């Protein structure tokens, strides 16, 4: 399955200033497969060691050793020759060894000629893994473009779509209808590789749903397996509250929805655990619609979305998939459509922001677009944009002059608002 991250791996290999690589990301996004495929195609020898299952390797690496001795040990464990430039050493599940960053840094300092790639389940702690010492890549579930590739949509077609958007020109109607169908399918299927492969191969939505729910259960199992004892139940409660959180009219995350009477002091750490695992992404409210967005974000006021929209849909009641494939995105007060856009934006590497005021003003997302603060309204069908119009009509107060409206439209512009097809 074609992945954009492969290009980054090839660049890493060719870069003379490369550092030890860490490929991080949500469980079951294909990290192991991608690195093994990369190694088999780009190197003479690929050495693979799984630190979660190889107890002898884990025990050995958990105590300090001379870097050269470590390389000899790993070569023996893998049973293949470890050679500068022509071999790739892959260490899977490095989160199992707390002090692994110190070891990898030492090896890189003494033996920079060796190519070492590691896999981290979740998101690395920046205090332990500095960008000064490591090249860190994130593998997300497939984004919509990768989903199109998997479904046989060729690059020239995708380039035509990009050109239409850049030039604000209408997409040819037949192509527009096909892309709308594929987007509805992506909303339900999402981007988990096994799920996408099953959909492409069988088109059986019951099989797709079964795999998705198995993945969700595996995340819940991880919460029980890896979290500290006192946090296990709280983490699971936070996770299972996400559909309820997003089905509210006001989608701000509320700890009282997790459990009646709950507070941030009790559950904030549990929510952070889920975020660190790469399962969710936060969308922060802005105090003002003005750049820099990060500087105007309110740390304690946020919405929570699933990183993968397909997994979110699988957590909803039976029948929701069918409704979406028929074009009905109104369920759960627009939560499905909002999570779709959060999925797309976050997989682009964008941080997520929205704008809400107690006066009633609410804009679903706010982004930096073409160097300007831009509002993004998400409408499951054609609908009014009252809050956006209010903000655009008062530039002296809100400092915004452009907006994007995403909904059941073709590409086009209506004065200050760019309409995007979804």
C-alpha positions, 0 to 999 in steps of 0.5 A, a space after each residue: 500500500 502506497 504511503 507518503 511516509 516512504 518518501 521521508 524514509 528515502 530522504 532520511 537514508 540519503 541524508 549524510 547528517 541523518 540521526 537515529 530514526 524514530 517512527 512514531 504513531 498510533 497502534 496498527 497504522 502499519 509502522 512495522 510493515 512500512 519500515 520492513 518494506 523500506 528496508 527490504 527495498 533499500 538495503 542489502 540486509 534488514 535486521 529486525 528485533 521486537 523489544 516487546 517479545 524478545 525478552 533477552 534483548 530487552 533485558 540486555 538493553 535495559 542496563 548500560 553497555 559499551 555501544 560496540 558491544 551492543 551492536 555486536 549483540 544486536 547483530 547476533 540477535 537478528 542473525 544477519 550482518 550489520 554493515 554500515 550503509 548497506 544494513 538497516 537495523 529496526 528496533 520495534 517497540 522501543 517504549 518498552 525500554 525507558 532508557 533507550 534514548 541514551 543508548 541510541 544517542 551513544 551509538 549514533 555518536 560513536 558509530 554514525 555510519 550505521 543506519 538505525 530505525 526505531 518504532 515507538 507505539 504512540 507519541 514520544 516524550 520530547 523530554 526523552 527524545 530530543 529532535 536534536 538527537 533523533 529524526 522523528 517521523 509520525 505515521 498516521 492512518 492513511 489520509 484521504 489522498 492515500 485512500 484514493 491511491 488505494 482505490 485506484 485513483 491515479 495521480 493526474 486525477 488528484 492533480 486536477 482536483 488540486 488545480 481546481 481548488 488552487 484556481 477556485 474553479 468548479 470540478 467537472 461534475 462527473 468527477 465531483 460525484 465520484 469524489 463525493 462517493 469516495 469521501 463518504 466511503 473514507 468517512 466510514 472506512 477511515 485510514 487504518 491499513 488493515 481496514 482499507 485493505 479489507 474494504 478495497 478487496 471485499 467492499 464488505 462493510 460488515 467485515 470493515 466494521 468488525 476489524 475496526 471494532 477489534 482495533 478499538 478493543 485492542 486500544 482498550 486492552 492496551 489501556 488495561 495492560 500498560 497504564 498504571 493501576 490507579 489510571 486504568 478505569 479512568 482512561 477507559 472511561 475517558 475514551 468511551 465518553 468521546 461519542 457522547 462528548 461530540 454528540 452534544 450541541 456544545 462539543 467542548 470536552 467536559 469531564 462531568 460527561 465522563 462521570 458525573 461529578 468528575 473534574 479535570 484534576 481527576 481525569 486530565 492525566 487519563 485523557 493525556 494518556 489517550 492523546 499520547 497513545 495517538 488515539 485522539 487529537 485535541 482542538 483548542 478554543 481561541 481567545 481571539 481569531 488572530 495569528 499566531 493561533 497557538 499563542 491565542 489558544 485556551 489550554 483548558 478549553 478544547 474539543 476532542 476528536 478521534 485521530 481516525 474518523 473511521 474508528 470514530 464511526 465504528 464506536 457509534 450505533 449500528 446503522 450509522 455506516 449505512 446512513 453515512 454512505 447514503 449521504 446522511 451526515 446529520 447524525 450526532 449533531 454534525 459530529 461525524 462530519 466535524 470528526 472527518 475534517 479533524 481527521 483530514 486536518 490533523 493528518 496534514 500535520 495541522 494543529 486544530 483550533 476553533 472559536 467559541 464565545 458565550 454570546 453564541 458565536 461559534 466557528 468549527 475550525 480556524 486555520 492559517 491559510 495562505 498566510 492569514 487567519 481563516 475561518 472554516 465552517 463545516 456543514 453536513 449539507 448546505 446551511 447558513 454561516 451566521 457566525 462566520 458572516 458576523 465575524 467577517 462583517 466586523 474585521 476591526 474586531 475579529 481581524 479576519 477577512 476570509 473563510 472556507 465553507 465545507 459542505 455539499 458543494 462544488 468548488 467556488 467562491 461567494 465573496 469572502 467565502 471559498 466553498 469547498 467540496 466534501 
